[in-house]
Amino acid sequence: MSNDYIKEIHKKDKLLLHPYENLQDRGTYDRHLILNSEGIYLYDENGKEYIDGPGGMWCNNIGHGNKEIGEAVKKQMEKMDYASPFSESTEPAAELASVLADLTPGDLNTVFFTTDGSTANDSALRFVMLYNNIVGRPEKKHIITRDRAYHGSTYLTGSITGKDREKNFFDFEKNFIHHLGSPHPYRRRKGQSEEDFSKEKVREFEDKILEIGPDKVAAFIAEPVMASGGCIVTPENYLKDFWKICKKYDILFIADEVVTAFGRLGYFFSSEKVFGITPDIITTAKGITSGYMPLGALIISDRLLEEVRKESTLLFHG
């Protein structure tokens, strides 16, 4: 590619507002320009090769430039590009829903597709609110989450995210959102074992439930491994103990597997295989398409759907 073409791309790029951009420096420099990708490698405007260690934003699970995927996408778009899910169904949507239901644990057999991880988590939380309203528990609305957690960039998912820097100058919901301490074992007290640290966090969780009132706490949401919070692996049995407490107090457990699903931890989903839990709802995105197309999903327990069906005929949700 000619130098003039590269300069033109850099010029046009200055019209693009990037995530986490320093606005005071905006437009004063040329960003690193990636022109090609293949397998685990990225190539810049000078032809320099880079290993894409994280796989984009933890989404490119099967590598770049996969020709099989490219051909499948092309074939599908030429055959049928879009049909409204409000009134029709399609082969790919039905087939993928069946695959996800087979891969997820327990009775998680109902799939709702969204555009990304943020909207998957947002839809999960909205469903929890809807569920409690329909079953006659309108006061059960509080959500418990954790410091350093990241769950998305919508108003609601931004509210449950536990990264203060990302909340600067923004308004968020605070009245029914509660953040527990980060489960990072590295931050435990000097001389404290990981087991004792984990028990301390579990006690903090139960104390918070009792402080709010179990009849008011709707759900706990957690990434099995905190991704942007520092790739934090929690102590052994930490998540399982949280899950048991949720069951004890009739609180829904939402596993945010936007990052950890589709092979990141060696399995299609990690909740059961790695952490020994069966959540009430699992959310996912990223690796579901390996980043080739935007897509998210939440997979919901049959039990919850059946309870909703008893009292409501229509699910007004898009």
Backbone torsions as a table, in degrees:
resi	resn	phi	psi	omega
1	MET	NA	142.9	-176.6
2	SER	-74.3	156.7	177.0
3	ASN	-62.4	-35.2	179.5
4	ASP	-63.6	-39.2	179.0
5	TYR	-65.9	-43.6	179.2
6	ILE	-61.8	-42.8	178.7
7	LYS	-61.9	-37.8	179.6
8	GLU	-66.4	-39.5	177.5
9	ILE	-64.5	-43.6	177.9
10	HIS	-61.3	-38.4	179.1
11	LYS	-63.7	-45.3	179.9
12	LYS	-68.2	-31.6	-179.4
13	ASP	-64.1	-26.1	-179.9
14	LYS	-69.2	-10.4	173.1
15	LEU	-85.1	-11.6	-175.2
16	LEU	-94.7	125.5	176.5
17	LEU	-88.7	116.4	-176.4
18	HIS	-91.9	152.6	172.8
19	PRO	-60.2	144.3	177.2
20	TYR	58.5	30.2	-178.7
21	GLU	-81.4	137.0	174.2
22	ASN	-77.0	106.9	-173.2
23	LEU	-66.2	-27.2	179.2
24	GLN	-70.4	-24.9	178.1
25	ASP	-97.7	-1.6	-173.3
26	ARG	-56.7	128.7	176.7
27	GLY	81.1	3.3	-176.7
28	THR	-97.6	-4.5	-178.9
29	TYR	-150.6	162.7	177.4
30	ASP	-92.2	127.6	177.4
31	ARG	-73.0	157.5	173.4
32	HIS	-60.4	125.9	-174.8
33	LEU	-109.2	116.4	177.1
34	ILE	-95.2	123.9	-176.4
35	LEU	-105.6	-28.9	-176.6
36	ASN	-142.3	160.0	175.6
37	SER	-151.1	149.4	177.3
38	GLU	-161.2	129.8	-179.8
39	GLY	61.0	-122.6	179.0
40	ILE	-96.7	8.1	-171.1
41	TYR	-111.2	146.9	170.7
42	LEU	-117.5	149.5	-178.5
43	TYR	-129.9	129.2	-177.3
44	ASP	-91.3	-173.7	-174.9
45	GLU	-64.9	-18.5	178.4
46	ASN	-97.7	4.3	-179.7
47	GLY	82.2	7.0	-180.0
48	LYS	-72.7	139.9	-175.4
49	GLU	-98.9	135.9	178.4
50	TYR	-128.9	142.9	171.0
51	ILE	-82.7	123.9	178.8
52	ASP	-84.4	78.4	-174.0
53	GLY	-54.3	-54.1	-178.6
54	PRO	-77.9	-8.1	-177.1
55	GLY	70.0	62.8	-175.0
56	GLY	68.1	-130.1	173.0
57	MET	-98.4	59.8	-177.5
58	TRP	57.8	35.0	-176.0
59	CYS	-121.6	-24.6	-173.3
60	ASN	-89.3	73.8	-169.6
61	ASN	-73.8	-24.4	-176.7
62	ILE	-113.8	12.6	176.4
63	GLY	93.6	164.3	-177.4
64	HIS	-87.7	155.0	171.3
65	GLY	66.5	30.3	-179.7
66	ASN	-71.1	111.6	-174.2
67	LYS	-67.2	-32.5	178.9
68	GLU	-62.2	-42.7	178.0
69	ILE	-67.1	-44.3	179.3
70	GLY	-56.9	-43.2	179.7
71	GLU	-67.9	-39.6	179.8
72	ALA	-65.0	-41.8	178.5
73	VAL	-63.9	-45.7	179.4
74	LYS	-59.5	-45.8	-178.6
75	LYS	-62.0	-43.9	-178.7
76	GLN	-67.2	-42.0	-179.1
77	MET	-64.7	-34.5	177.9
78	GLU	-73.1	-29.8	-179.1
79	LYS	-80.4	-49.7	-178.4
80	MET	-163.7	113.1	-173.4
81	ASP	-86.1	-40.1	-176.6
82	TYR	-158.4	141.6	170.0
83	ALA	-143.1	135.9	-175.8
84	SER	-62.4	124.3	178.8
85	PRO	-70.7	-9.0	178.4
86	PHE	-69.1	-30.1	-175.2
87	SER	-130.1	-13.5	179.2
88	GLU	-130.3	168.3	169.2
89	SER	-124.7	168.6	-179.7
90	THR	-135.4	159.1	179.0
91	GLU	-59.0	-51.0	-176.8
92	PRO	-60.3	-40.9	-179.4
93	ALA	-64.4	-45.1	179.9
94	ALA	-65.2	-42.5	-179.6
95	GLU	-64.5	-43.9	-178.8
96	LEU	-68.1	-38.8	176.8
97	ALA	-59.1	-41.0	179.2
98	SER	-64.7	-41.9	179.1
99	VAL	-63.4	-45.5	-178.9
100	LEU	-64.1	-41.4	178.2
101	ALA	-61.8	-36.0	178.3
102	ASP	-70.4	-31.8	-174.5
103	LEU	-85.4	-26.5	-176.6
104	THR	-84.1	154.7	-174.6
105	PRO	-78.3	166.7	172.2
106	GLY	56.7	-137.5	-177.1
107	ASP	-101.8	27.6	176.8
108	LEU	-79.3	90.1	-172.0
109	ASN	-124.7	-1.6	-179.3
110	THR	-108.1	123.1	-172.2
111	VAL	-113.4	132.6	174.1
112	PHE	-123.3	123.6	-177.2
113	PHE	-91.4	143.3	177.1
114	THR	-131.7	-169.0	-177.0
115	THR	-94.4	-20.5	-177.1
116	ASP	-168.7	-173.2	-178.6
117	GLY	-68.8	-38.8	179.0
118	SER	-59.5	-47.2	-178.5
119	THR	-73.5	-25.8	174.0
120	ALA	-66.1	-46.8	178.7
121	ASN	-67.9	-39.8	177.8
122	ASP	-60.5	-44.4	179.4
123	SER	-65.4	-36.9	177.8
124	ALA	-62.3	-44.7	-179.6
125	LEU	-67.4	-40.2	177.7
126	ARG	-64.6	-37.9	177.5
127	PHE	-63.8	-40.4	178.7
128	VAL	-59.8	-43.7	178.3
129	MET	-63.0	-46.0	178.7
130	LEU	-59.4	-46.2	-179.0
131	TYR	-56.2	-49.5	-177.6
132	ASN	-68.2	-33.4	175.0
133	ASN	-64.0	-44.7	-175.9
134	ILE	-68.3	-37.5	-178.0
135	VAL	-86.3	7.5	172.8
136	GLY	86.6	27.5	178.0
137	ARG	-127.0	61.0	-174.4
138	PRO	-64.4	-18.4	179.3
139	GLU	-82.2	-9.9	-175.9
140	LYS	-89.7	81.7	-171.4
141	LYS	-129.0	-8.9	-174.2
142	HIS	-75.2	141.3	-179.1
143	ILE	-116.7	131.8	176.7
144	ILE	-108.2	131.1	179.5
145	THR	-136.7	-161.9	-173.0
146	ARG	-138.6	151.6	172.0
147	ASP	-60.9	143.9	179.2
148	ARG	75.8	-0.4	176.8
149	ALA	-74.7	150.1	171.8
150	TYR	-128.5	125.1	-177.9
151	HIS	-128.1	1.6	175.6
152	GLY	140.7	-176.7	-172.8
153	SER	-124.6	13.0	169.8
154	THR	-78.5	173.0	179.6
155	TYR	-58.0	-45.7	-176.4
156	LEU	-74.2	-45.4	-179.2
157	THR	-71.7	-29.4	173.0
158	GLY	-65.6	-31.9	179.1
159	SER	-68.3	-36.9	-178.6
160	ILE	-86.5	-10.8	174.4
161	THR	-66.2	141.4	-174.5
162	GLY	-110.4	38.6	-179.4
163	LYS	-118.7	102.7	-171.6
164	ASP	-59.0	-37.9	-177.6
165	ARG	-59.6	-32.4	-178.4
166	GLU	-81.1	-0.7	-179.8
167	LYS	-107.4	-0.6	-178.3
168	ASN	-56.3	126.4	174.8
169	PHE	70.9	5.3	176.5
170	PHE	-104.0	155.7	173.7
171	ASP	-100.2	138.7	-179.9
172	PHE	-139.6	162.6	175.2
173	GLU	-70.7	130.9	-178.8
174	LYS	-125.1	-20.4	-170.5
175	ASN	-67.1	-32.5	-176.7
176	PHE	-126.0	19.0	177.6
177	ILE	-110.8	131.7	-177.5
178	HIS	-130.9	131.1	-178.1
179	HIS	-109.2	127.7	173.4
180	LEU	-88.9	167.5	177.3
181	GLY	-65.2	152.5	179.1
182	SER	-63.0	140.1	180.0
183	PRO	-88.9	29.3	-176.5
184	HIS	-75.5	110.7	-177.3
185	PRO	-59.3	-27.9	-179.9
186	TYR	-62.0	-26.7	-176.7
187	ARG	-89.6	8.2	-180.0
188	ARG	-70.8	161.7	-178.2
189	ARG	-64.5	152.8	178.2
190	LYS	-59.7	128.0	179.8
191	GLY	86.5	-6.7	179.9
192	GLN	-83.8	132.1	178.5
193	SER	-75.2	159.9	177.1
194	GLU	-62.7	-35.7	180.0
195	GLU	-63.6	-45.7	179.1
196	ASP	-66.9	-37.4	177.1
197	PHE	-60.7	-43.7	179.6
198	SER	-63.8	-44.2	178.9
199	LYS	-61.7	-36.2	178.2
200	GLU	-62.7	-42.2	179.7
201	LYS	-68.7	-36.6	177.9
202	VAL	-65.4	-41.5	177.3
203	ARG	-63.2	-40.5	178.4
204	GLU	-58.9	-41.4	179.3
205	PHE	-63.3	-49.8	-178.6
206	GLU	-65.6	-38.8	177.5
207	ASP	-61.6	-39.5	179.8
208	LYS	-66.1	-40.0	177.3
209	ILE	-60.8	-45.6	-178.8
210	LEU	-68.3	-33.3	177.9
211	GLU	-65.7	-44.9	179.8
212	ILE	-74.0	-40.2	-173.9
213	GLY	110.5	118.0	-178.0
214	PRO	-54.9	-29.9	-179.3
215	ASP	-75.2	-4.2	179.6
216	LYS	-112.3	-11.5	-177.7
217	VAL	-90.7	120.4	-176.2
218	ALA	-89.6	-43.8	-171.7
219	ALA	-157.7	155.9	168.4
220	PHE	-117.4	132.4	179.3
221	ILE	-121.1	137.2	-176.8
222	ALA	-151.5	140.6	164.7
223	GLU	-78.9	128.5	177.4
224	PRO	-55.4	-39.2	169.1
225	VAL	-125.6	122.9	179.1
226	MET	-67.8	122.2	-174.9
227	ALA	-85.4	-81.4	-176.0
228	SER	-68.2	-13.6	176.0
229	GLY	-74.6	-3.6	177.5
230	GLY	129.7	18.4	-176.6
231	CYS	50.5	53.3	-173.7
232	ILE	-85.9	118.6	174.7
233	VAL	-95.6	119.9	-175.7
234	THR	-75.4	160.8	178.2
235	PRO	-60.9	158.4	179.1
236	GLU	-57.5	135.9	178.0
237	ASN	72.2	-0.9	179.3
238	TYR	-57.2	-55.9	-178.3
239	LEU	-65.1	-37.6	-179.9
240	LYS	-64.3	-39.3	178.0
241	ASP	-66.9	-38.2	175.9
242	PHE	-63.1	-42.7	179.9
243	TRP	-61.2	-41.8	179.1
244	LYS	-63.3	-39.3	178.7
245	ILE	-66.8	-38.4	176.1
246	CYS	-58.8	-44.3	179.3
247	LYS	-65.1	-38.0	-179.1
248	LYS	-60.8	-39.5	-174.6
249	TYR	-106.8	13.9	178.7
250	ASP	57.1	51.3	178.4
251	ILE	-115.2	133.5	-178.0
252	LEU	-75.0	139.4	179.1
253	PHE	-106.1	117.4	177.3
254	ILE	-105.8	118.8	176.4
255	ALA	-95.7	114.6	178.0
256	ASP	-85.1	93.0	-179.5
257	GLU	-102.3	34.5	177.1
258	VAL	-59.4	-38.4	180.0
259	VAL	-97.3	-41.2	-167.7
260	THR	-80.2	-10.9	-179.3
261	ALA	-82.1	170.1	174.0
262	PHE	59.7	49.5	168.5
263	GLY	96.7	-9.9	-177.2
264	ARG	-60.2	-33.8	178.4
265	LEU	-114.5	20.3	175.4
266	GLY	95.0	-3.2	-179.2
267	TYR	-137.4	164.3	177.0
268	PHE	-63.3	-40.8	173.2
269	PHE	-134.6	142.3	-172.6
270	SER	-98.1	-17.5	-171.8
271	SER	-51.5	-53.0	-177.8
272	GLU	-84.9	-46.9	-172.4
273	LYS	-66.4	-36.7	-176.5
274	VAL	-101.6	-40.7	-171.0
275	PHE	-109.7	-3.9	173.5
276	GLY	70.8	28.9	-178.7
277	ILE	-123.8	155.1	173.6
278	THR	-119.9	95.2	-178.0
279	PRO	-64.9	165.7	174.0
280	ASP	-81.2	-30.6	177.8
281	ILE	-141.7	137.3	171.2
282	ILE	-118.0	133.3	173.2
283	THR	-110.3	149.8	179.5
284	THR	-154.7	165.3	177.7
285	ALA	-169.4	-140.1	174.8
286	LYS	41.3	-92.8	-174.9
287	GLY	-65.7	-11.5	179.8
288	ILE	-60.5	-29.3	173.9
289	THR	-122.1	6.7	-174.9
290	SER	57.5	26.5	178.0
291	GLY	79.0	2.6	-178.2
292	TYR	-75.1	-27.6	177.9
293	MET	-144.1	149.7	176.0
294	PRO	-72.2	127.9	177.4
295	LEU	-164.9	138.7	171.9
296	GLY	-134.3	170.0	179.3
297	ALA	-157.7	150.4	165.3
298	LEU	-123.4	139.6	-179.9
299	ILE	-116.4	122.4	-167.8
300	ILE	-112.6	144.1	177.1
301	SER	-61.1	136.8	175.8
302	ASP	-57.5	-35.5	-178.7
303	ARG	-57.8	-43.7	-179.4
304	LEU	-66.8	-42.3	179.4
305	LEU	-63.6	-39.2	-179.6
306	GLU	-64.8	-39.3	179.1
307	GLU	-66.4	-37.6	177.7
308	VAL	-67.5	-40.3	-177.9
309	ARG	-63.5	-28.3	-179.9
310	LYS	-64.2	-30.2	-172.1
311	GLU	-113.7	-13.7	-174.9
312	SER	-139.4	141.2	-179.0
313	THR	-97.8	-27.6	-177.8
314	LEU	-120.3	141.5	175.6
315	LEU	-107.5	97.2	-179.1
316	PHE	-80.5	95.5	-173.8
317	HIS	-158.3	130.0	177.0
318	GLY	-132.5	NA	NA
